[in-house]
Amino acid sequence: MDIGIHPTVVVMGVSGSGKTTVGGILANQLGVPFADADDFHTPELKAKMAAGRPLTDSDRWPWLARLADWLRGEPEGAVLACSALRHSYRDVLRTASDKLCFLHLAGSAEVVTVRVGHRLNHYMPASLVDSQYATLEPLGPDEFGMAIDFTLPPEQIVEQFLKEVEPR
């Protein structure tokens, strides 16, 4: 795989899969800006999730549009940590760059539930993990990217991804 001279990567997966950690390391290695999609949620949506209510598609569309706008504003490349759970959500993000590549951090719900349960000061409760897995659509054959086991050390995930995609 080759993501070209302006790497734009979405590190995707369910909450607790390690998107922010891996995304920060990847952005640093690529020398591009990094953003966490959680920072683009409105206070109302964060409160909704904190109350244990999963987001609906109507909640997500404006958020995804803000994320695509941010990616468009980074023409030299960027890394975005974003759940991007459905193909249709990824379609919105793909409007931002024809070089968009996905790194899906994949693994078991049991591991994620433990991770999310140990988080401090985060609005996403462990009770919503099952709803994230119910929504998740793995990358399809028409989508540019790859899945890597999120239980690997973050540095190893980034190394494996970069070996596979070989950004120039």
MOUR-V196713 format. One record per pair of residues at least 4 apart in sequence whose C-alpha atoms are under 8 Angstrom apart, sorted by the first residue. I is the first residue (numbers start at 1). J is the second residue. D is the distance in whole Angstrom. If there is no record, write none. Layout:
BEGIN
i=I j=J d=D
i=I j=J d=D
END
This chain:
BEGIN
i=1 j=164 d=6
i=1 j=165 d=4
i=1 j=166 d=7
i=2 j=165 d=5
i=2 j=166 d=6
i=2 j=167 d=6
i=2 j=168 d=8
i=3 j=7 d=6
i=3 j=8 d=8
i=3 j=99 d=6
i=3 j=100 d=7
i=3 j=101 d=7
i=3 j=165 d=6
i=3 j=166 d=7
i=3 j=167 d=5
i=3 j=168 d=8
i=4 j=99 d=7
i=4 j=167 d=6
i=4 j=168 d=6
i=5 j=167 d=6
i=5 j=168 d=5
i=6 j=75 d=7
i=6 j=76 d=5
i=6 j=77 d=5
i=6 j=99 d=7
i=6 j=167 d=8
i=6 j=168 d=8
i=7 j=30 d=8
i=7 j=76 d=7
i=7 j=77 d=5
i=7 j=78 d=7
i=7 j=99 d=7
i=7 j=100 d=7
i=7 j=101 d=8
i=7 j=167 d=7
i=8 j=71 d=8
i=8 j=77 d=5
i=8 j=78 d=5
i=8 j=79 d=6
i=8 j=97 d=7
i=8 j=99 d=6
i=8 j=100 d=5
i=8 j=101 d=6
i=9 j=77 d=8
i=9 j=78 d=6
i=9 j=79 d=5
i=9 j=80 d=6
i=9 j=100 d=6
i=9 j=101 d=5
i=9 j=102 d=6
i=9 j=103 d=7
i=10 j=79 d=6
i=10 j=80 d=5
i=10 j=81 d=6
i=10 j=82 d=6
i=10 j=100 d=7
i=10 j=101 d=6
i=10 j=102 d=5
i=10 j=103 d=6
i=11 j=19 d=6
i=11 j=22 d=8
i=11 j=23 d=6
i=11 j=79 d=7
i=11 j=80 d=6
i=11 j=81 d=5
i=11 j=82 d=6
i=11 j=83 d=8
i=11 j=102 d=6
i=11 j=103 d=5
i=11 j=104 d=6
i=11 j=105 d=7
i=12 j=19 d=6
i=12 j=81 d=6
i=12 j=82 d=5
i=12 j=83 d=5
i=12 j=84 d=6
i=12 j=85 d=7
i=12 j=102 d=7
i=12 j=103 d=6
i=12 j=104 d=5
i=12 j=105 d=6
i=13 j=17 d=6
i=13 j=19 d=7
i=13 j=82 d=7
i=13 j=83 d=5
i=13 j=84 d=7
i=13 j=85 d=6
i=13 j=104 d=6
i=13 j=105 d=5
i=13 j=106 d=6
i=13 j=136 d=8
i=14 j=83 d=6
i=14 j=85 d=7
i=14 j=105 d=8
i=14 j=112 d=8
i=14 j=129 d=7
i=14 j=132 d=6
i=14 j=133 d=7
i=14 j=136 d=8
i=15 j=19 d=8
i=15 j=83 d=7
i=15 j=112 d=7
i=15 j=116 d=7
i=15 j=124 d=8
i=15 j=129 d=7
i=15 j=132 d=8
i=16 j=112 d=5
i=16 j=113 d=8
i=16 j=115 d=6
i=16 j=116 d=5
i=17 j=105 d=6
i=17 j=106 d=7
i=17 j=107 d=8
i=17 j=112 d=6
i=17 j=150 d=6
i=18 j=22 d=6
i=18 j=105 d=7
i=18 j=150 d=7
i=18 j=154 d=8
i=19 j=23 d=6
i=19 j=81 d=5
i=19 j=82 d=7
i=19 j=105 d=7
i=20 j=24 d=6
i=20 j=36 d=6
i=20 j=81 d=6
i=21 j=25 d=6
i=21 j=154 d=7
i=22 j=26 d=6
i=22 j=154 d=5
i=22 j=155 d=7
i=22 j=157 d=7
i=22 j=158 d=7
i=23 j=27 d=6
i=23 j=34 d=7
i=23 j=79 d=6
i=23 j=80 d=7
i=23 j=81 d=6
i=24 j=28 d=6
i=24 j=34 d=6
i=24 j=79 d=8
i=25 j=29 d=6
i=25 j=154 d=8
i=25 j=155 d=7
i=25 j=158 d=7
i=26 j=30 d=6
i=26 j=79 d=7
i=26 j=158 d=6
i=27 j=31 d=6
i=27 j=32 d=5
i=27 j=33 d=6
i=27 j=34 d=6
i=27 j=78 d=7
i=27 j=79 d=6
i=28 j=32 d=7
i=28 j=33 d=8
i=32 j=76 d=7
i=32 j=77 d=6
i=32 j=78 d=5
i=32 j=79 d=7
i=33 j=74 d=8
i=33 j=77 d=7
i=33 j=78 d=5
i=33 j=79 d=6
i=34 j=78 d=6
i=34 j=79 d=5
i=34 j=80 d=6
i=34 j=81 d=8
i=35 j=39 d=8
i=35 j=79 d=7
i=35 j=80 d=5
i=35 j=81 d=6
i=36 j=40 d=8
i=36 j=80 d=6
i=36 j=81 d=5
i=36 j=82 d=7
i=37 j=41 d=7
i=37 j=67 d=7
i=37 j=80 d=7
i=37 j=81 d=6
i=37 j=82 d=5
i=37 j=83 d=8
i=38 j=82 d=7
i=40 j=63 d=7
i=40 j=66 d=7
i=40 j=67 d=7
i=41 j=45 d=6
i=41 j=46 d=6
i=41 j=63 d=6
i=42 j=46 d=6
i=43 j=47 d=6
i=44 j=48 d=6
i=45 j=49 d=6
i=45 j=55 d=7
i=45 j=59 d=7
i=46 j=50 d=6
i=46 j=123 d=6
i=46 j=124 d=8
i=47 j=51 d=6
i=47 j=123 d=7
i=48 j=52 d=7
i=48 j=53 d=6
i=48 j=54 d=7
i=48 j=55 d=8
i=49 j=53 d=5
i=49 j=54 d=6
i=49 j=55 d=7
i=49 j=123 d=6
i=49 j=124 d=6
i=49 j=125 d=7
i=49 j=128 d=8
i=50 j=123 d=5
i=50 j=124 d=6
i=50 j=125 d=6
i=52 j=124 d=8
i=52 j=125 d=6
i=52 j=127 d=7
i=52 j=128 d=6
i=53 j=128 d=7
i=54 j=128 d=7
i=54 j=131 d=7
i=55 j=59 d=6
i=55 j=60 d=7
i=56 j=60 d=6
i=57 j=61 d=6
i=58 j=62 d=8
i=59 j=63 d=7
i=60 j=64 d=6
i=61 j=65 d=6
i=61 j=89 d=8
i=62 j=66 d=6
i=63 j=67 d=6
i=64 j=68 d=6
i=64 j=89 d=7
i=64 j=92 d=7
i=64 j=93 d=7
i=65 j=69 d=6
i=65 j=92 d=7
i=65 j=93 d=8
i=66 j=70 d=6
i=67 j=71 d=6
i=67 j=93 d=7
i=68 j=72 d=6
i=68 j=92 d=7
i=68 j=93 d=5
i=68 j=94 d=8
i=68 j=95 d=7
i=68 j=96 d=5
i=69 j=73 d=6
i=69 j=96 d=7
i=70 j=74 d=7
i=71 j=75 d=8
i=71 j=77 d=8
i=71 j=78 d=7
i=71 j=80 d=8
i=71 j=93 d=8
i=71 j=96 d=6
i=71 j=97 d=7
i=72 j=96 d=5
i=72 j=97 d=7
i=74 j=78 d=6
i=84 j=89 d=6
i=84 j=90 d=6
i=85 j=89 d=7
i=85 j=90 d=8
i=85 j=132 d=8
i=85 j=135 d=6
i=85 j=136 d=4
i=85 j=137 d=6
i=85 j=138 d=8
i=86 j=90 d=6
i=86 j=135 d=7
i=86 j=136 d=6
i=86 j=137 d=5
i=86 j=138 d=8
i=87 j=91 d=6
i=87 j=137 d=6
i=87 j=138 d=8
i=87 j=139 d=7
i=87 j=140 d=8
i=88 j=92 d=7
i=89 j=93 d=7
i=90 j=94 d=6
i=91 j=95 d=7
i=92 j=96 d=8
i=93 j=97 d=8
i=94 j=98 d=7
i=94 j=100 d=6
i=96 j=100 d=8
i=100 j=144 d=7
i=101 j=144 d=5
i=101 j=145 d=5
i=102 j=143 d=8
i=102 j=144 d=6
i=102 j=145 d=4
i=102 j=146 d=6
i=103 j=145 d=6
i=103 j=146 d=5
i=103 j=147 d=6
i=103 j=148 d=7
i=103 j=161 d=7
i=104 j=138 d=8
i=104 j=139 d=8
i=104 j=145 d=8
i=104 j=146 d=6
i=104 j=147 d=4
i=104 j=148 d=6
i=105 j=147 d=6
i=105 j=148 d=5
i=105 j=149 d=6
i=105 j=150 d=5
i=106 j=147 d=6
i=106 j=148 d=6
i=106 j=149 d=5
i=106 j=150 d=5
i=107 j=111 d=8
i=107 j=112 d=8
i=107 j=149 d=6
i=107 j=150 d=6
i=107 j=151 d=7
i=108 j=112 d=7
i=109 j=113 d=6
i=109 j=129 d=7
i=109 j=130 d=7
i=109 j=133 d=7
i=110 j=114 d=6
i=111 j=115 d=6
i=112 j=116 d=6
i=112 j=129 d=7
i=113 j=117 d=6
i=113 j=126 d=5
i=113 j=129 d=6
i=114 j=118 d=6
i=114 j=126 d=8
i=115 j=119 d=7
i=116 j=124 d=8
i=116 j=125 d=7
i=116 j=126 d=5
i=117 j=125 d=7
i=117 j=126 d=5
i=124 j=128 d=7
i=125 j=129 d=8
i=128 j=132 d=6
i=129 j=133 d=6
i=130 j=134 d=6
i=131 j=135 d=6
i=132 j=136 d=6
i=139 j=143 d=6
i=139 j=145 d=7
i=139 j=146 d=7
i=139 j=147 d=8
i=146 j=161 d=8
i=148 j=157 d=7
i=148 j=161 d=8
i=149 j=157 d=8
i=150 j=154 d=8
i=150 j=157 d=8
i=152 j=156 d=6
i=152 j=157 d=6
i=153 j=157 d=6
i=154 j=158 d=6
i=155 j=159 d=6
i=156 j=160 d=6
i=157 j=161 d=6
i=158 j=162 d=6
i=159 j=163 d=6
i=160 j=164 d=6
i=161 j=165 d=6
i=162 j=166 d=5
i=162 j=167 d=7
END
